[in-house]
Amino acid sequence: MKAILIARVSTEEQKEAGNSLPAQISRLEQYCRNKGFSILRTCSFDESAYTNSRSEFDAIIDYALNQKEKVVICCDKVDRLSRNTFDKRISTLYEKALRDQLELHFISDGQIINSNISAVEKFQFGISLGLAKYYSDAISDNVKRAIEQKLRKGEWPAKAPYGYKNISLSGDKTAIVVDEFASQVVRKAFELYATGAFSFSTLCKKINADYGVAWAISNVDKILNYTFYYGIMSINGKTYPHNYPPIISKSLFQEVQDIRKKNGKNLQHYKGKNDILYRGLIRCGDCNLAITHERQKGHVYYHCTQAKGKHGATWFREEKITETLSAVFTSLQMPKNILQDTIDILSEVHKNKVEFHKQENEKLLKEQNTLAVMMDNLYMDKLKGSITDAYYDKFFTSLKEKATDVAIRLEQLQEAETNYYITAQMLLKLADRAYDIFISSEVEQKRLLIKTVLSNLRIIGEKVHWELVSPFDLIAFSDDRMLWHPQGDLNPCFRRERAMS
């Protein structure tokens, strides 16, 4: 008879224990020579027999079943063929063997499955399959426990997510570290979306333009919802704090989630509408409905649908609204000497805050080091058997949560240390250049500027109304009260709203 040889290996342990593919094939070939079988085909593959997608195995089974003459399928052991008693492919081979259409030979197990086997031999084959499955399940349980232990220790057991990367250490050890470039892309994506001025689609375009990274909308959705970036791993519905440096703060992550929830829109909702400058930014002052837009003869018009009742709503061309808001941004310009003097004062105030932040930073670093020592000691007590696994899990989780909280506070302290001066300086310079930015920028930058400077945009009658966000209201209206001069009014009554037709 002709024989089909099947050799399989799925783990490094089997390769090192004499079960390597060459060793199996050698034994199978010698068996065929002893039996006088001619070898029709040899199939060897390195994949798990406990998965559903075994393409090579399926191919060889189909090949065997399509033979017109009776063939022998030779394997080293039963567990080389399958470790699943419910595998329909094995059932098919077994039934074919009982009908004398083929034979199964397991040479190291000393088992032959054909139409002549006894009830005892059938029982033995079933036991062999059951033991193979038990062995596979035991391996699976061990792997799961190892993964669970890694997770409890704050280690990610899989490929590093985007923003991080895997590196090789000494021997066969690996580690996960922050990818400098990719982490910047992730951080910027969160910061941009947190402004509320970007949809998933426009964010993809912005990331591609600034970093040359082409993201699909589904990638944006996944990244903006990934807790790993602020320090929390999630797997199989469970969460664990990890040991790797966070890319963003938890507060920034929450800001993004709040905006996603507020939007409540599907990923493609704004497809084809990304060039509409005032989309979703203006409401009707009479009925509070969102102002909609329409294209007519090459122009974009905005108007209220009057769905709650007719009230004589006016239609506005986009250019008219832009002209109105341009005047607002022009009013934010400061005298150059006053602008520079203000920045210099802020810089001096910032220097006085350095010592305070230094002391707070040292305090948090000391607390972080203490927690690290406590976690190390706790782990050593577990290895020595001084404490139970339950006790270890309970207190390690508590310590890890505290360590994560300290890391977040350190990050926030660092942000506060620089942002007090930098943010104030940027706001002043933004106010001074607001008009130029508004006129020359792309749609998404214009929308971002509007959201940063203005709020509560609405149309009442034939006028556009708005409110300036602090401190831009102070900058815009200060010239009316001569605040740039020492003799100016020291207690002005600011107008926080203007209207222009």
C-alpha positions as CSV (number, residue, x, y, z in Angstrom):
1,M,0.0,0.0,0.0
2,K,0.9,3.6,-0.4
3,A,1.5,5.7,2.7
4,I,1.0,9.4,3.5
5,L,3.4,10.6,6.3
6,I,2.3,13.3,8.7
7,A,4.7,14.9,11.1
8,R,3.8,17.8,13.3
9,V,5.4,19.9,16.1
10,S,3.8,22.8,17.9
11,T,6.2,23.8,20.7
12,E,9.9,24.5,21.3
13,E,9.7,21.8,24.1
14,Q,8.8,19.1,21.6
15,K,11.6,20.2,19.3
16,E,14.1,19.7,22.1
17,A,12.6,16.4,23.4
18,G,13.3,14.3,20.3
19,N,10.0,15.1,18.7
20,S,11.4,17.4,16.1
21,L,10.1,17.1,12.5
22,P,13.3,15.4,11.1
23,A,13.2,12.9,14.0
24,Q,9.5,12.1,13.4
25,I,9.9,11.7,9.6
26,S,12.9,9.4,10.1
27,R,10.9,7.1,12.3
28,L,8.0,7.1,9.9
29,E,10.2,6.4,6.9
30,Q,11.8,3.5,8.7
31,Y,8.4,2.1,9.7
32,C,7.2,2.2,6.0
33,R,10.3,0.4,4.9
34,N,9.7,-2.3,7.5
35,K,6.1,-2.6,6.4
36,G,6.8,-2.5,2.7
37,F,4.8,0.7,2.2
38,S,5.7,3.0,-0.6
39,I,5.7,6.7,0.4
40,L,3.1,8.6,-1.6
41,R,3.6,12.0,0.1
42,T,5.3,13.4,3.2
43,C,3.7,16.4,5.0
44,S,5.4,18.1,7.9
45,F,4.3,21.3,9.6
46,D,4.9,23.4,12.6
47,E,1.6,24.6,13.9
48,S,-0.9,23.9,16.7
49,A,-3.2,20.9,16.2
50,Y,-5.6,22.6,18.6
51,T,-6.7,25.4,16.4
52,N,-9.5,25.6,13.8
53,S,-7.4,27.1,11.0
54,R,-4.9,24.3,10.1
55,S,-4.6,24.9,6.4
56,E,-1.7,22.5,5.8
57,F,-3.4,19.7,7.8
58,D,-6.7,20.2,6.0
59,A,-4.8,20.1,2.6
60,I,-3.2,16.7,3.4
61,I,-6.5,15.3,4.7
62,D,-8.3,16.3,1.5
63,Y,-5.4,14.8,-0.4
64,A,-5.8,11.5,1.4
65,L,-9.6,11.4,1.1
66,N,-9.4,12.0,-2.6
67,Q,-7.2,9.0,-3.3
68,K,-9.0,6.4,-5.5
69,E,-7.1,3.5,-3.8
70,K,-6.8,2.6,-0.2
71,V,-3.9,4.5,1.5
72,V,-2.2,4.4,4.9
73,I,-1.9,7.6,7.0
74,C,1.1,7.3,9.3
75,C,1.7,9.5,12.3
76,D,4.3,9.2,15.1
77,K,1.6,9.4,17.9
78,V,-2.1,10.1,18.2
79,D,-1.3,13.6,19.6
80,R,0.7,14.4,16.5
81,L,-2.6,14.1,14.6
82,S,-5.1,15.7,17.0
83,R,-5.6,16.9,20.5
84,N,-9.3,17.4,20.2
85,T,-11.8,14.6,20.6
86,F,-14.4,16.8,18.9
87,D,-12.3,17.4,15.8
88,K,-14.6,16.5,12.9
89,R,-11.6,15.9,10.6
90,I,-10.4,13.1,12.9
91,S,-13.9,11.6,13.1
92,T,-14.0,11.5,9.3
93,L,-10.7,9.7,9.1
94,Y,-11.8,7.3,11.9
95,E,-15.0,6.4,10.1
96,K,-13.2,5.9,6.8
97,A,-10.8,3.5,8.5
98,L,-13.6,1.5,10.0
99,R,-15.1,1.1,6.5
100,D,-11.8,-0.2,5.2
101,Q,-11.3,2.9,3.0
102,L,-8.0,3.8,4.6
103,E,-5.8,2.9,7.6
104,L,-4.4,5.0,10.5
105,H,-1.0,3.9,11.9
106,F,0.4,5.5,15.0
107,I,3.9,3.9,15.2
108,S,5.2,5.0,18.6
109,D,1.8,4.3,20.2
110,G,1.6,0.9,18.5
111,Q,-1.9,1.5,17.3
112,I,-3.5,0.7,13.9
113,I,-7.0,1.8,13.1
114,N,-8.7,-0.3,10.4
115,S,-11.9,-2.3,9.8
116,N,-10.5,-5.2,11.9
117,I,-9.9,-3.5,15.2
118,S,-11.6,-4.8,18.3
119,A,-13.8,-3.0,20.8
120,V,-10.8,-2.8,23.2
121,E,-8.7,-1.2,20.5
122,K,-11.5,1.3,19.7
123,F,-11.6,2.1,23.4
124,Q,-7.8,2.5,23.6
125,F,-7.9,4.9,20.6
126,G,-10.6,7.0,22.4
127,I,-8.5,7.0,25.5
128,S,-5.5,8.2,23.5
129,L,-7.4,11.1,22.0
130,G,-8.8,12.0,25.5
131,L,-5.3,12.0,27.0
132,A,-4.0,14.1,24.2
133,K,-6.7,16.6,24.8
134,Y,-6.1,16.6,28.5
135,Y,-2.4,17.3,27.8
136,S,-3.3,20.1,25.5
137,D,-5.7,21.6,28.0
138,A,-3.1,21.4,30.7
139,I,-0.6,23.3,28.5
140,S,-3.3,25.9,27.8
141,D,-4.0,26.3,31.5
142,N,-0.3,26.8,32.3
143,V,0.0,29.4,29.6
144,K,-3.1,31.2,30.9
145,R,-1.7,31.2,34.4
146,A,1.6,32.5,33.2
147,I,-0.1,35.3,31.3
148,E,-2.2,36.1,34.3
149,Q,0.9,36.4,36.4
150,K,2.6,38.7,33.9
151,L,-0.5,40.9,33.9
152,R,-0.6,41.1,37.7
153,K,3.0,42.2,37.6
154,G,2.1,44.9,35.2
155,E,3.7,43.3,32.1
156,W,2.0,43.2,28.7
157,P,2.1,39.6,27.4
158,A,1.6,40.4,23.7
159,K,3.0,42.6,21.0
160,A,3.5,46.2,22.0
161,P,0.6,48.5,21.0
162,Y,1.2,51.4,18.6
163,G,3.1,54.1,20.5
164,Y,5.4,51.5,22.1
165,K,7.8,48.9,20.7
166,N,9.3,45.6,21.6
167,I,13.1,45.4,22.1
168,S,15.4,42.4,22.7
169,L,17.4,42.2,25.9
170,S,20.1,39.7,26.9
171,G,19.3,36.1,26.1
172,D,15.8,35.5,24.9
173,K,14.3,38.2,27.1
174,T,12.3,41.1,25.6
175,A,10.9,44.4,26.9
176,I,8.4,47.0,25.9
177,V,9.6,50.7,25.7
178,V,8.0,53.9,24.4
179,D,8.5,54.5,20.7
180,E,9.6,58.1,20.5
181,F,8.0,58.9,17.1
182,A,4.8,56.8,17.4
183,S,4.1,58.1,20.9
184,Q,4.2,61.7,19.7
185,V,1.7,60.8,17.0
186,V,-0.6,59.1,19.6
187,R,-0.3,62.1,22.0
188,K,-1.0,64.6,19.3
189,A,-4.1,62.6,18.2
190,F,-5.5,62.8,21.7
191,E,-4.7,66.5,22.0
192,L,-6.3,67.4,18.7
193,Y,-9.4,65.4,19.3
194,A,-9.8,66.9,22.8
195,T,-10.2,70.3,21.3
196,G,-13.5,69.2,19.8
197,A,-12.7,70.7,16.5
198,F,-11.8,67.4,14.7
199,S,-13.9,64.5,13.4
200,F,-12.2,61.1,12.9
201,S,-11.9,61.9,9.2
202,T,-10.2,65.3,9.6
203,L,-8.0,63.9,12.3
204,C,-6.8,61.2,9.9
205,K,-5.9,63.9,7.4
206,K,-4.2,66.1,10.0
207,I,-2.0,63.2,11.3
208,N,-1.1,62.2,7.8
209,A,-0.2,65.7,6.8
210,D,1.9,66.4,9.9
211,Y,3.5,63.0,10.5
212,G,3.1,61.1,7.2
213,V,1.2,58.3,9.1
214,A,-1.8,57.0,7.1
215,W,-4.5,55.9,9.6
216,A,-7.9,54.5,8.7
217,I,-10.9,55.9,10.7
218,S,-11.1,52.5,12.5
219,N,-7.5,53.0,13.7
220,V,-8.4,56.4,15.2
221,D,-11.5,54.9,16.9
222,K,-9.3,52.1,18.5
223,I,-6.5,54.4,19.5
224,L,-8.7,57.1,21.1
225,N,-10.4,54.4,23.2
226,Y,-7.2,52.5,24.3
227,T,-6.7,52.8,28.0
228,F,-3.1,51.4,27.7
229,Y,-1.9,54.9,26.8
230,Y,-2.6,56.3,30.3
231,G,-1.4,53.2,32.2
232,I,-4.2,50.6,32.2
233,M,-4.1,47.2,30.4
234,S,-7.4,45.6,29.5
235,I,-7.7,41.9,28.5
236,N,-10.7,39.6,28.5
237,G,-12.8,42.2,30.4
238,K,-10.3,42.6,33.2
239,T,-8.1,45.6,33.8
240,Y,-4.5,45.8,35.2
241,P,-2.2,48.8,35.8
242,H,1.0,48.3,33.7
243,N,4.6,49.3,34.4
244,Y,5.4,51.2,31.2
245,P,5.5,55.0,30.9
246,P,2.1,56.4,30.0
247,I,1.9,58.4,26.8
248,I,-1.0,60.6,27.9
249,S,-2.6,61.6,31.2
250,K,-5.8,60.0,32.4
251,S,-7.4,63.4,32.4
252,L,-6.7,63.9,28.7
253,F,-8.1,60.4,28.0
254,Q,-11.3,61.2,29.9
255,E,-11.6,64.5,28.0
256,V,-11.5,62.6,24.7
257,Q,-14.1,60.1,26.0
258,D,-16.4,62.9,27.0
259,I,-16.2,64.4,23.6
260,R,-16.8,61.1,21.9
261,K,-19.9,60.6,24.1
262,K,-21.1,64.1,23.5
263,N,-20.8,63.7,19.7
264,G,-22.7,60.4,19.7
265,K,-22.0,60.1,16.0
266,N,-20.9,57.1,13.9
267,L,-17.6,57.1,12.2
268,Q,-18.9,58.1,8.8
269,H,-21.4,60.7,9.9
270,Y,-19.5,63.7,8.5
271,K,-18.3,62.0,5.3
272,G,-18.4,64.6,2.6
273,K,-19.0,67.5,5.0
274,N,-15.5,68.2,6.3
275,D,-15.1,71.4,4.3
276,I,-18.1,73.0,5.9
277,L,-16.5,75.6,8.2
278,Y,-19.4,76.4,10.6
279,R,-20.9,72.9,10.7
280,G,-22.3,72.3,14.2
281,L,-20.8,75.5,15.6
282,I,-23.8,77.8,15.4
283,R,-27.4,77.6,16.9
284,C,-30.5,79.5,16.3
285,G,-31.0,82.2,19.0
286,D,-34.8,81.9,18.7
287,C,-35.4,78.2,18.9
288,N,-32.0,76.8,19.9
289,L,-31.9,74.4,16.9
290,A,-28.6,73.7,15.2
291,I,-28.0,75.9,12.2
292,T,-27.9,73.7,9.0
293,H,-26.2,74.4,5.7
294,E,-26.9,74.1,2.0
295,R,-24.9,74.5,-1.1
296,Q,-26.4,76.7,-3.8
297,K,-24.6,77.9,-7.0
298,G,-21.1,77.4,-5.5
299,H,-21.9,79.1,-2.2
300,V,-22.6,77.7,1.3
301,Y,-25.7,79.1,3.1
302,Y,-26.5,78.6,6.8
303,H,-30.1,78.8,8.1
304,C,-32.4,77.5,10.8
305,T,-34.8,74.7,9.7
306,Q,-37.6,76.3,11.8
307,A,-38.7,72.8,12.7
308,K,-40.2,74.1,15.9
309,G,-42.2,76.8,14.2
310,K,-41.7,79.5,11.7
311,H,-40.0,82.6,13.0
312,G,-38.7,84.3,9.8
313,A,-35.2,82.8,9.9
314,T,-32.5,84.6,7.8
315,W,-30.2,82.8,5.5
316,F,-26.5,83.7,5.8
317,R,-23.8,83.1,3.3
318,E,-20.6,81.6,4.7
319,E,-18.5,84.5,3.5
320,K,-20.7,86.9,5.5
321,I,-20.2,85.0,8.8
322,T,-16.5,84.8,8.1
323,E,-16.3,88.6,7.6
324,T,-18.1,89.1,10.9
325,L,-15.8,86.8,12.9
326,S,-12.7,88.2,11.2
327,A,-13.5,91.5,12.8
328,V,-13.7,89.8,16.2
329,F,-10.2,88.2,15.7
330,T,-8.9,91.6,14.6
331,S,-10.0,93.1,17.9
332,L,-7.7,90.7,19.8
333,Q,-4.5,92.3,18.6
334,M,-2.4,93.9,21.3
335,P,0.1,96.7,21.1
336,K,3.5,95.1,20.4
337,N,5.2,96.7,23.4
338,I,2.4,95.7,25.8
339,L,2.5,92.1,24.5
340,Q,6.2,91.7,25.1
341,D,6.1,93.4,28.5
342,T,3.3,91.0,29.6
343,I,5.3,88.0,28.4
344,D,8.3,89.2,30.3
345,I,6.3,89.5,33.5
346,L,4.9,86.1,33.1
347,S,8.4,84.7,32.6
348,E,9.6,86.3,35.9
349,V,6.6,84.9,37.8
350,H,7.3,81.5,36.4
351,K,10.8,81.5,37.8
352,N,9.4,82.1,41.3
353,K,7.3,78.9,41.0
354,V,10.3,76.6,40.2
355,E,11.3,76.0,43.8
356,F,7.8,75.0,44.9
357,H,7.5,72.5,42.0
358,K,11.0,71.1,42.8
359,Q,10.0,70.3,46.4
360,E,6.7,68.7,45.2
361,N,8.6,66.7,42.6
362,E,11.1,65.3,45.2
363,K,8.2,64.4,47.5
364,L,6.4,62.4,44.8
365,L,9.7,60.7,43.6
366,K,10.3,59.6,47.2
367,E,6.8,58.2,47.5
368,Q,7.2,56.4,44.1
369,N,10.5,54.8,45.3
370,T,8.9,53.6,48.5
371,L,6.0,52.0,46.7
372,A,8.5,50.2,44.4
373,V,10.4,48.8,47.3
374,M,7.2,47.6,49.0
375,M,6.1,45.8,45.8
376,D,9.5,44.1,45.5
377,N,9.4,43.0,49.1
378,L,5.8,41.7,48.7
379,Y,6.9,39.6,45.7
380,M,9.8,38.2,47.6
381,D,7.5,37.2,50.5
382,K,5.3,35.4,48.0
383,L,8.3,33.5,46.6
384,K,9.3,32.5,50.0
385,G,5.8,31.3,50.8
386,S,5.4,33.8,53.6
387,I,2.1,35.0,52.2
388,T,-0.7,33.5,50.2
389,D,-1.4,34.2,46.5
390,A,-4.7,35.9,47.5
391,Y,-2.9,38.2,50.0
392,Y,-0.3,39.0,47.4
393,D,-2.9,39.8,44.7
394,K,-4.9,42.0,47.0
395,F,-2.0,44.2,48.3
396,F,0.0,44.2,45.0
397,T,-3.1,45.6,43.2
398,S,-3.5,48.2,45.9
399,L,0.2,49.2,45.7
400,K,0.1,49.3,41.9
401,E,-2.9,51.6,41.9
402,K,-1.1,53.9,44.3
403,A,2.0,53.8,42.1
404,T,0.0,54.6,39.0
405,D,-1.6,57.5,40.8
406,V,1.8,58.9,41.9
407,A,3.0,58.6,38.3
408,I,0.0,60.6,37.0
409,R,0.6,63.2,39.7
410,L,4.2,63.5,38.6
411,E,3.2,64.0,35.0
412,Q,0.6,66.6,36.0
413,L,3.1,68.4,38.1
414,Q,5.5,68.5,35.2
415,E,2.8,69.8,32.9
416,A,1.8,72.4,35.5
417,E,5.4,73.5,35.9
418,T,5.7,74.5,32.3
419,N,2.1,75.1,31.2
420,Y,1.6,78.1,33.6
421,Y,4.1,80.2,31.6
422,I,3.9,78.5,28.3
423,T,0.1,78.4,28.0
424,A,-0.2,82.0,29.0
425,Q,2.4,83.0,26.5
426,M,0.8,81.0,23.8
427,L,-2.6,82.5,24.5
428,L,-1.2,86.0,24.2
429,K,0.6,85.3,21.0
430,L,-2.5,83.4,19.7
431,A,-4.6,86.5,20.4
432,D,-2.2,88.7,18.6
433,R,-2.1,86.4,15.5
434,A,-5.7,85.2,15.6
435,Y,-6.8,87.2,12.5
436,D,-3.9,86.0,10.3
437,I,-4.5,82.4,11.4
438,F,-8.2,82.5,10.7
439,I,-7.7,83.9,7.2
440,S,-4.9,81.7,6.1
441,S,-5.6,78.3,7.8
442,E,-7.4,75.2,6.6
443,V,-10.9,74.4,7.7
444,E,-10.0,72.3,10.7
445,Q,-7.6,74.9,12.0
446,K,-10.2,77.6,11.6
447,R,-12.7,75.5,13.5
448,L,-10.2,74.9,16.3
449,L,-9.5,78.6,16.6
450,I,-13.2,79.4,16.8
451,K,-13.7,76.8,19.5
452,T,-10.7,78.1,21.4
453,V,-11.6,81.8,21.3
454,L,-15.4,81.9,20.9
455,S,-18.4,80.2,22.5
456,N,-22.2,80.2,22.2
457,L,-22.3,81.3,18.6
458,R,-25.9,81.9,17.5
459,I,-28.0,83.7,15.0
460,I,-30.7,86.1,16.2
461,G,-32.6,87.9,13.5
462,E,-30.1,89.2,11.0
463,K,-27.1,89.2,13.3
464,V,-24.5,86.8,14.5
465,H,-23.9,86.8,18.2
466,W,-21.1,85.3,20.2
467,E,-19.2,85.3,23.5
468,L,-15.5,85.5,23.9
469,V,-13.8,82.9,26.1
470,S,-11.7,84.2,29.0
471,P,-9.1,85.7,28.8
472,F,-9.7,86.7,25.2
473,D,-12.7,88.9,26.4
474,L,-10.3,90.9,28.5
475,I,-7.9,91.4,25.6
476,A,-10.6,92.3,23.1
477,F,-12.3,94.9,25.2
478,S,-9.4,96.3,27.2
479,D,-8.7,99.0,24.6
480,D,-12.2,100.4,25.2
481,R,-11.2,101.1,28.9
482,M,-7.6,102.2,28.2
483,L,-6.2,99.3,30.1
484,W,-2.9,99.7,28.2
485,H,-2.3,102.9,30.0
486,P,-1.6,103.5,33.8
487,Q,-4.4,106.1,34.0
488,G,-6.9,103.6,32.7
489,D,-10.1,102.5,34.5
490,L,-9.0,99.9,37.0
491,N,-12.4,98.3,37.4
492,P,-13.9,98.1,33.9
493,C,-17.3,96.6,33.2
494,F,-16.5,94.3,30.3
495,R,-19.0,93.7,27.5
496,R,-18.9,89.9,27.0
497,E,-21.0,89.9,23.9
498,R,-21.2,91.7,20.7
499,A,-23.4,91.4,17.7
500,M,-22.6,92.2,14.1
501,S,-24.8,92.1,11.0
